[in-house]
Amino acid sequence: MILISEPVFSPRPWGDQNLNRLYGIPSKEPIGEVWLLSDIENMKTGLTADSTTVYPESIVEELVGHALPRFPLMVKYISANEWLSVQVHPDDELAKLNEGEPWGKSECWYFLGEGQVLAGMKEREKSIHDIREKDLNHIHLRRGDLLSLPAGIVHAIGPGSKLIEIQQNSDITYRLFDWNRGRELNLDRALNVSKPFLMPKLEEKMNHFEWKYFSIEKTCSFSGKGICITIGDKPSLYVVIDDLFEMDTEFLAVTLGPFWGGAI
């Protein structure tokens, strides 16, 4: 059985009006994130097979082999015209302790073209309360590059970046700096979860990536549309990016890692 995900849309001040036009979304605020697969309250993506629609939490046991508090992974398409906020996410232990969440937010970004990010602090002793662009490593990415960021790394996605984000299914974000947009900052909580000694890992022209949370394989051996989940002898999640983003045939096959204690 193949389940096809129906995306939901998140307007952001740094977003891309091209996404509004592409998806026919009449929002005055530009769409910044297309949530391709989500089990977050009020942003859940439906999964359709023929005329039947289910939601991610209903297939967790089939995928993992046992119950989890929610579907374990989230997948987004992000397109930025401006810098996102400088932010950080808690790890699994601190998300449970401070937020009552089942896990934190480690993530990776697969770039669909040229892009730029700020990630990792240049000085370990730099105060979180004073952090600015110059205090973070400026990294340039090319199409096909993957950058993985364990929770605790201070980061921001830059203008002109288009990417697929694959992450633990968590929406906990603490902002340190927001380019004077006037949104709430979370400096004390950010200080508590930041890990200045951690750095992101770059996989240039990624073909295969292994992590405790999931593995990613670039493949051309699957035909589908958008986000697909296959249920069967070998359950898998496929991100079919040529259909969404007018690229050459290219698929990302995602498999859950040992962190979830599951069968795949």
Contacts in CASP RR format, 6 or more apart in sequence:
PFRMAT RR
TARGET T0000
AUTHOR 0000-0000-0000
METHOD contacts of the structure
MODEL  1
MILISEPVFSPRPWGDQNLNRLYGIPSKEPIGEVWLLSDIENMKTGLTAD
STTVYPESIVEELVGHALPRFPLMVKYISANEWLSVQVHPDDELAKLNEG
EPWGKSECWYFLGEGQVLAGMKEREKSIHDIREKDLNHIHLRRGDLLSLP
AGIVHAIGPGSKLIEIQQNSDITYRLFDWNRGRELNLDRALNVSKPFLMP
KLEEKMNHFEWKYFSIEKTCSFSGKGICITIGDKPSLYVVIDDLFEMDTE
FLAVTLGPFWGGAI
1 49 0 8 1.000
1 230 0 8 1.000
1 231 0 8 1.000
1 232 0 8 1.000
2 49 0 8 1.000
2 224 0 8 1.000
2 228 0 8 1.000
2 229 0 8 1.000
2 230 0 8 1.000
2 231 0 8 1.000
3 47 0 8 1.000
3 48 0 8 1.000
3 49 0 8 1.000
3 54 0 8 1.000
3 59 0 8 1.000
3 228 0 8 1.000
3 229 0 8 1.000
3 230 0 8 1.000
3 231 0 8 1.000
4 47 0 8 1.000
4 48 0 8 1.000
4 49 0 8 1.000
4 224 0 8 1.000
4 225 0 8 1.000
4 226 0 8 1.000
4 227 0 8 1.000
4 228 0 8 1.000
5 36 0 8 1.000
5 37 0 8 1.000
5 45 0 8 1.000
5 46 0 8 1.000
5 47 0 8 1.000
5 48 0 8 1.000
5 226 0 8 1.000
5 227 0 8 1.000
5 228 0 8 1.000
5 229 0 8 1.000
6 45 0 8 1.000
6 46 0 8 1.000
6 47 0 8 1.000
6 48 0 8 1.000
6 53 0 8 1.000
7 23 0 8 1.000
7 34 0 8 1.000
7 35 0 8 1.000
7 36 0 8 1.000
7 45 0 8 1.000
7 77 0 8 1.000
7 227 0 8 1.000
8 34 0 8 1.000
8 35 0 8 1.000
8 38 0 8 1.000
8 43 0 8 1.000
8 44 0 8 1.000
8 45 0 8 1.000
9 19 0 8 1.000
9 23 0 8 1.000
9 25 0 8 1.000
9 27 0 8 1.000
9 31 0 8 1.000
9 33 0 8 1.000
9 34 0 8 1.000
9 35 0 8 1.000
10 31 0 8 1.000
10 32 0 8 1.000
10 33 0 8 1.000
10 34 0 8 1.000
10 35 0 8 1.000
10 43 0 8 1.000
11 27 0 8 1.000
11 29 0 8 1.000
11 30 0 8 1.000
11 31 0 8 1.000
11 32 0 8 1.000
12 29 0 8 1.000
12 30 0 8 1.000
12 31 0 8 1.000
12 32 0 8 1.000
12 33 0 8 1.000
12 84 0 8 1.000
13 29 0 8 1.000
13 30 0 8 1.000
13 82 0 8 1.000
13 181 0 8 1.000
13 183 0 8 1.000
14 30 0 8 1.000
14 32 0 8 1.000
14 80 0 8 1.000
14 81 0 8 1.000
14 82 0 8 1.000
14 83 0 8 1.000
14 84 0 8 1.000
14 159 0 8 1.000
15 30 0 8 1.000
15 31 0 8 1.000
15 32 0 8 1.000
15 79 0 8 1.000
15 80 0 8 1.000
15 81 0 8 1.000
15 82 0 8 1.000
16 30 0 8 1.000
16 31 0 8 1.000
16 32 0 8 1.000
16 79 0 8 1.000
16 80 0 8 1.000
16 81 0 8 1.000
17 30 0 8 1.000
17 31 0 8 1.000
17 81 0 8 1.000
18 79 0 8 1.000
19 25 0 8 1.000
19 30 0 8 1.000
19 31 0 8 1.000
19 32 0 8 1.000
19 34 0 8 1.000
19 79 0 8 1.000
20 26 0 8 1.000
20 27 0 8 1.000
20 30 0 8 1.000
20 31 0 8 1.000
23 31 0 8 1.000
23 34 0 8 1.000
25 31 0 8 1.000
30 81 0 8 1.000
31 79 0 8 1.000
32 78 0 8 1.000
32 79 0 8 1.000
32 80 0 8 1.000
33 76 0 8 1.000
33 77 0 8 1.000
33 78 0 8 1.000
34 76 0 8 1.000
34 77 0 8 1.000
34 78 0 8 1.000
35 43 0 8 1.000
35 45 0 8 1.000
35 74 0 8 1.000
35 75 0 8 1.000
35 76 0 8 1.000
36 45 0 8 1.000
36 75 0 8 1.000
36 76 0 8 1.000
36 77 0 8 1.000
36 164 0 8 1.000
36 226 0 8 1.000
36 227 0 8 1.000
36 239 0 8 1.000
36 244 0 8 1.000
37 45 0 8 1.000
37 56 0 8 1.000
37 71 0 8 1.000
37 73 0 8 1.000
37 74 0 8 1.000
37 75 0 8 1.000
37 227 0 8 1.000
37 229 0 8 1.000
37 237 0 8 1.000
38 44 0 8 1.000
38 45 0 8 1.000
38 56 0 8 1.000
38 74 0 8 1.000
38 75 0 8 1.000
38 76 0 8 1.000
38 169 0 8 1.000
39 45 0 8 1.000
39 55 0 8 1.000
39 56 0 8 1.000
39 57 0 8 1.000
39 70 0 8 1.000
39 71 0 8 1.000
39 74 0 8 1.000
39 169 0 8 1.000
40 70 0 8 1.000
40 74 0 8 1.000
40 169 0 8 1.000
40 171 0 8 1.000
43 171 0 8 1.000
44 55 0 8 1.000
44 56 0 8 1.000
45 55 0 8 1.000
45 56 0 8 1.000
45 227 0 8 1.000
46 53 0 8 1.000
46 54 0 8 1.000
46 55 0 8 1.000
46 56 0 8 1.000
47 53 0 8 1.000
47 54 0 8 1.000
47 55 0 8 1.000
47 56 0 8 1.000
47 59 0 8 1.000
47 229 0 8 1.000
56 70 0 8 1.000
56 71 0 8 1.000
57 70 0 8 1.000
57 71 0 8 1.000
59 71 0 8 1.000
59 229 0 8 1.000
59 231 0 8 1.000
60 67 0 8 1.000
60 68 0 8 1.000
60 70 0 8 1.000
60 71 0 8 1.000
60 72 0 8 1.000
61 67 0 8 1.000
62 231 0 8 1.000
62 235 0 8 1.000
63 229 0 8 1.000
63 231 0 8 1.000
63 235 0 8 1.000
63 256 0 8 1.000
63 264 0 8 1.000
64 72 0 8 1.000
64 256 0 8 1.000
64 260 0 8 1.000
64 261 0 8 1.000
64 262 0 8 1.000
64 263 0 8 1.000
64 264 0 8 1.000
65 262 0 8 1.000
65 263 0 8 1.000
66 261 0 8 1.000
66 262 0 8 1.000
68 102 0 8 1.000
68 260 0 8 1.000
69 102 0 8 1.000
70 102 0 8 1.000
70 169 0 8 1.000
71 169 0 8 1.000
72 168 0 8 1.000
72 169 0 8 1.000
72 213 0 8 1.000
72 256 0 8 1.000
72 260 0 8 1.000
73 166 0 8 1.000
73 167 0 8 1.000
73 168 0 8 1.000
73 169 0 8 1.000
73 213 0 8 1.000
73 214 0 8 1.000
73 237 0 8 1.000
73 254 0 8 1.000
73 256 0 8 1.000
74 165 0 8 1.000
74 166 0 8 1.000
74 167 0 8 1.000
74 168 0 8 1.000
74 169 0 8 1.000
74 170 0 8 1.000
74 171 0 8 1.000
75 164 0 8 1.000
75 165 0 8 1.000
75 166 0 8 1.000
75 167 0 8 1.000
75 227 0 8 1.000
75 237 0 8 1.000
75 239 0 8 1.000
75 254 0 8 1.000
76 164 0 8 1.000
76 165 0 8 1.000
76 167 0 8 1.000
77 162 0 8 1.000
77 163 0 8 1.000
77 164 0 8 1.000
77 165 0 8 1.000
77 244 0 8 1.000
77 245 0 8 1.000
78 109 0 8 1.000
78 157 0 8 1.000
78 161 0 8 1.000
78 162 0 8 1.000
78 163 0 8 1.000
78 164 0 8 1.000
78 165 0 8 1.000
79 160 0 8 1.000
79 161 0 8 1.000
79 162 0 8 1.000
80 157 0 8 1.000
80 158 0 8 1.000
80 159 0 8 1.000
80 160 0 8 1.000
80 161 0 8 1.000
80 162 0 8 1.000
81 159 0 8 1.000
81 160 0 8 1.000
82 158 0 8 1.000
82 159 0 8 1.000
82 179 0 8 1.000
83 118 0 8 1.000
83 133 0 8 1.000
83 156 0 8 1.000
83 157 0 8 1.000
83 158 0 8 1.000
83 159 0 8 1.000
83 179 0 8 1.000
84 156 0 8 1.000
84 157 0 8 1.000
84 158 0 8 1.000
85 156 0 8 1.000
85 173 0 8 1.000
85 175 0 8 1.000
85 176 0 8 1.000
85 177 0 8 1.000
85 178 0 8 1.000
85 179 0 8 1.000
85 181 0 8 1.000
85 183 0 8 1.000
86 118 0 8 1.000
86 131 0 8 1.000
86 132 0 8 1.000
86 133 0 8 1.000
86 136 0 8 1.000
86 154 0 8 1.000
86 155 0 8 1.000
86 156 0 8 1.000
86 175 0 8 1.000
86 176 0 8 1.000
86 177 0 8 1.000
86 178 0 8 1.000
87 154 0 8 1.000
87 155 0 8 1.000
87 156 0 8 1.000
87 173 0 8 1.000
87 174 0 8 1.000
87 175 0 8 1.000
87 176 0 8 1.000
87 190 0 8 1.000
88 151 0 8 1.000
88 152 0 8 1.000
88 153 0 8 1.000
88 154 0 8 1.000
88 155 0 8 1.000
88 173 0 8 1.000
88 174 0 8 1.000
88 176 0 8 1.000
88 190 0 8 1.000
88 193 0 8 1.000
88 194 0 8 1.000
89 104 0 8 1.000
89 105 0 8 1.000
89 106 0 8 1.000
89 107 0 8 1.000
89 151 0 8 1.000
89 152 0 8 1.000
89 170 0 8 1.000
89 172 0 8 1.000
89 173 0 8 1.000
89 174 0 8 1.000
89 193 0 8 1.000
90 98 0 8 1.000
90 99 0 8 1.000
90 104 0 8 1.000
90 105 0 8 1.000
90 151 0 8 1.000
90 152 0 8 1.000
90 172 0 8 1.000
90 174 0 8 1.000
90 192 0 8 1.000
90 193 0 8 1.000
91 104 0 8 1.000
91 106 0 8 1.000
91 150 0 8 1.000
91 151 0 8 1.000
91 152 0 8 1.000
91 193 0 8 1.000
91 195 0 8 1.000
92 103 0 8 1.000
92 104 0 8 1.000
92 151 0 8 1.000
94 104 0 8 1.000
94 192 0 8 1.000
94 193 0 8 1.000
95 101 0 8 1.000
95 102 0 8 1.000
95 103 0 8 1.000
95 104 0 8 1.000
95 105 0 8 1.000
95 151 0 8 1.000
95 170 0 8 1.000
95 172 0 8 1.000
96 102 0 8 1.000
96 103 0 8 1.000
96 104 0 8 1.000
98 189 0 8 1.000
98 192 0 8 1.000
98 193 0 8 1.000
99 172 0 8 1.000
101 170 0 8 1.000
101 172 0 8 1.000
103 168 0 8 1.000
103 169 0 8 1.000
103 170 0 8 1.000
104 151 0 8 1.000
104 168 0 8 1.000
104 170 0 8 1.000
104 172 0 8 1.000
105 151 0 8 1.000
105 167 0 8 1.000
105 168 0 8 1.000
105 170 0 8 1.000
105 171 0 8 1.000
105 172 0 8 1.000
105 173 0 8 1.000
106 148 0 8 1.000
106 149 0 8 1.000
106 150 0 8 1.000
106 151 0 8 1.000
106 167 0 8 1.000
106 168 0 8 1.000
106 211 0 8 1.000
106 213 0 8 1.000
107 148 0 8 1.000
107 149 0 8 1.000
107 165 0 8 1.000
107 166 0 8 1.000
107 167 0 8 1.000
107 168 0 8 1.000
108 146 0 8 1.000
108 147 0 8 1.000
108 148 0 8 1.000
108 149 0 8 1.000
108 165 0 8 1.000
108 166 0 8 1.000
108 167 0 8 1.000
108 209 0 8 1.000
108 211 0 8 1.000
108 216 0 8 1.000
109 117 0 8 1.000
109 141 0 8 1.000
109 146 0 8 1.000
109 147 0 8 1.000
109 149 0 8 1.000
109 157 0 8 1.000
109 163 0 8 1.000
109 164 0 8 1.000
109 165 0 8 1.000
110 144 0 8 1.000
110 145 0 8 1.000
110 146 0 8 1.000
110 163 0 8 1.000
110 164 0 8 1.000
110 165 0 8 1.000
110 166 0 8 1.000
110 206 0 8 1.000
110 216 0 8 1.000
110 252 0 8 1.000
111 141 0 8 1.000
111 142 0 8 1.000
111 143 0 8 1.000
111 144 0 8 1.000
111 145 0 8 1.000
111 146 0 8 1.000
111 147 0 8 1.000
111 161 0 8 1.000
111 162 0 8 1.000
111 163 0 8 1.000
112 143 0 8 1.000
112 144 0 8 1.000
112 162 0 8 1.000
112 163 0 8 1.000
112 164 0 8 1.000
112 241 0 8 1.000
112 245 0 8 1.000
112 247 0 8 1.000
113 141 0 8 1.000
113 142 0 8 1.000
113 143 0 8 1.000
113 144 0 8 1.000
113 162 0 8 1.000
114 140 0 8 1.000
114 141 0 8 1.000
114 142 0 8 1.000
114 143 0 8 1.000
114 160 0 8 1.000
115 140 0 8 1.000
115 141 0 8 1.000
115 142 0 8 1.000
115 158 0 8 1.000
115 160 0 8 1.000
115 161 0 8 1.000
115 162 0 8 1.000
115 163 0 8 1.000
116 138 0 8 1.000
116 139 0 8 1.000
116 140 0 8 1.000
116 141 0 8 1.000
116 158 0 8 1.000
116 159 0 8 1.000
116 160 0 8 1.000
116 161 0 8 1.000
117 138 0 8 1.000
117 139 0 8 1.000
117 141 0 8 1.000
117 147 0 8 1.000
117 155 0 8 1.000
117 156 0 8 1.000
117 157 0 8 1.000
117 158 0 8 1.000
117 161 0 8 1.000
118 133 0 8 1.000
118 136 0 8 1.000
118 137 0 8 1.000
118 138 0 8 1.000
118 139 0 8 1.000
118 154 0 8 1.000
118 155 0 8 1.000
118 156 0 8 1.000
118 158 0 8 1.000
119 136 0 8 1.000
119 137 0 8 1.000
119 139 0 8 1.000
119 147 0 8 1.000
119 149 0 8 1.000
119 153 0 8 1.000
119 154 0 8 1.000
119 155 0 8 1.000
119 156 0 8 1.000
119 199 0 8 1.000
119 200 0 8 1.000
120 136 0 8 1.000
120 137 0 8 1.000
120 153 0 8 1.000
120 154 0 8 1.000
120 155 0 8 1.000
120 196 0 8 1.000
120 198 0 8 1.000
120 199 0 8 1.000
120 200 0 8 1.000
121 131 0 8 1.000
121 135 0 8 1.000
121 136 0 8 1.000
121 137 0 8 1.000
121 154 0 8 1.000
121 194 0 8 1.000
121 196 0 8 1.000
122 135 0 8 1.000
122 136 0 8 1.000
122 137 0 8 1.000
123 135 0 8 1.000
123 196 0 8 1.000
124 196 0 8 1.000
124 197 0 8 1.000
125 196 0 8 1.000
126 135 0 8 1.000
126 196 0 8 1.000
128 154 0 8 1.000
128 176 0 8 1.000
128 187 0 8 1.000
128 190 0 8 1.000
128 191 0 8 1.000
128 194 0 8 1.000
129 187 0 8 1.000
129 191 0 8 1.000
131 154 0 8 1.000
131 176 0 8 1.000
131 177 0 8 1.000
132 177 0 8 1.000
136 154 0 8 1.000
136 155 0 8 1.000
136 156 0 8 1.000
137 199 0 8 1.000
139 147 0 8 1.000
139 200 0 8 1.000
139 202 0 8 1.000
141 147 0 8 1.000
141 161 0 8 1.000
141 163 0 8 1.000
141 202 0 8 1.000
142 204 0 8 1.000
142 205 0 8 1.000
144 204 0 8 1.000
144 205 0 8 1.000
144 206 0 8 1.000
145 202 0 8 1.000
145 203 0 8 1.000
145 204 0 8 1.000
145 205 0 8 1.000
145 206 0 8 1.000
146 202 0 8 1.000
146 203 0 8 1.000
146 206 0 8 1.000
146 209 0 8 1.000
146 216 0 8 1.000
147 200 0 8 1.000
147 201 0 8 1.000
147 202 0 8 1.000
147 203 0 8 1.000
148 200 0 8 1.000
148 201 0 8 1.000
148 203 0 8 1.000
148 209 0 8 1.000
148 211 0 8 1.000
149 155 0 8 1.000
149 200 0 8 1.000
150 195 0 8 1.000
150 198 0 8 1.000
151 193 0 8 1.000
151 195 0 8 1.000
152 193 0 8 1.000
152 194 0 8 1.000
152 195 0 8 1.000
152 198 0 8 1.000
153 195 0 8 1.000
153 198 0 8 1.000
153 199 0 8 1.000
153 200 0 8 1.000
154 176 0 8 1.000
154 190 0 8 1.000
154 194 0 8 1.000
154 196 0 8 1.000
155 200 0 8 1.000
157 163 0 8 1.000
162 245 0 8 1.000
164 239 0 8 1.000
164 241 0 8 1.000
164 252 0 8 1.000
166 214 0 8 1.000
166 216 0 8 1.000
166 239 0 8 1.000
166 252 0 8 1.000
166 254 0 8 1.000
168 213 0 8 1.000
174 186 0 8 1.000
174 187 0 8 1.000
174 189 0 8 1.000
174 190 0 8 1.000
174 193 0 8 1.000
175 183 0 8 1.000
175 184 0 8 1.000
175 185 0 8 1.000
175 186 0 8 1.000
175 190 0 8 1.000
176 185 0 8 1.000
176 186 0 8 1.000
176 187 0 8 1.000
176 190 0 8 1.000
177 185 0 8 1.000
178 185 0 8 1.000
203 209 0 8 1.000
206 216 0 8 1.000
206 218 0 8 1.000
207 217 0 8 1.000
207 218 0 8 1.000
208 215 0 8 1.000
208 216 0 8 1.000
208 217 0 8 1.000
208 218 0 8 1.000
209 215 0 8 1.000
209 216 0 8 1.000
209 217 0 8 1.000
211 257 0 8 1.000
212 257 0 8 1.000
212 258 0 8 1.000
212 259 0 8 1.000
213 256 0 8 1.000
213 257 0 8 1.000
213 259 0 8 1.000
213 260 0 8 1.000
214 254 0 8 1.000
214 255 0 8 1.000
214 256 0 8 1.000
214 257 0 8 1.000
215 254 0 8 1.000
215 255 0 8 1.000
215 257 0 8 1.000
216 252 0 8 1.000
216 253 0 8 1.000
216 254 0 8 1.000
217 252 0 8 1.000
217 253 0 8 1.000
217 254 0 8 1.000
217 255 0 8 1.000
218 250 0 8 1.000
218 251 0 8 1.000
218 252 0 8 1.000
218 253 0 8 1.000
219 251 0 8 1.000
219 252 0 8 1.000
219 253 0 8 1.000
220 249 0 8 1.000
220 250 0 8 1.000
220 251 0 8 1.000
221 251 0 8 1.000
222 228 0 8 1.000
222 238 0 8 1.000
222 240 0 8 1.000
222 251 0 8 1.000
222 253 0 8 1.000
224 238 0 8 1.000
224 240 0 8 1.000
224 243 0 8 1.000
225 240 0 8 1.000
225 243 0 8 1.000
226 239 0 8 1.000
226 240 0 8 1.000
226 241 0 8 1.000
226 243 0 8 1.000
226 244 0 8 1.000
227 237 0 8 1.000
227 238 0 8 1.000
227 239 0 8 1.000
227 240 0 8 1.000
228 237 0 8 1.000
228 238 0 8 1.000
228 240 0 8 1.000
229 235 0 8 1.000
229 236 0 8 1.000
229 237 0 8 1.000
229 238 0 8 1.000
230 236 0 8 1.000
230 238 0 8 1.000
234 264 0 8 1.000
235 263 0 8 1.000
235 264 0 8 1.000
236 253 0 8 1.000
236 254 0 8 1.000
236 255 0 8 1.000
236 264 0 8 1.000
237 253 0 8 1.000
237 254 0 8 1.000
237 255 0 8 1.000
238 251 0 8 1.000
238 252 0 8 1.000
238 253 0 8 1.000
238 254 0 8 1.000
239 251 0 8 1.000
239 252 0 8 1.000
239 254 0 8 1.000
240 251 0 8 1.000
241 247 0 8 1.000
241 250 0 8 1.000
241 251 0 8 1.000
241 252 0 8 1.000
242 248 0 8 1.000
242 249 0 8 1.000
242 250 0 8 1.000
242 251 0 8 1.000
255 264 0 8 1.000
256 262 0 8 1.000
256 264 0 8 1.000
257 264 0 8 1.000
END
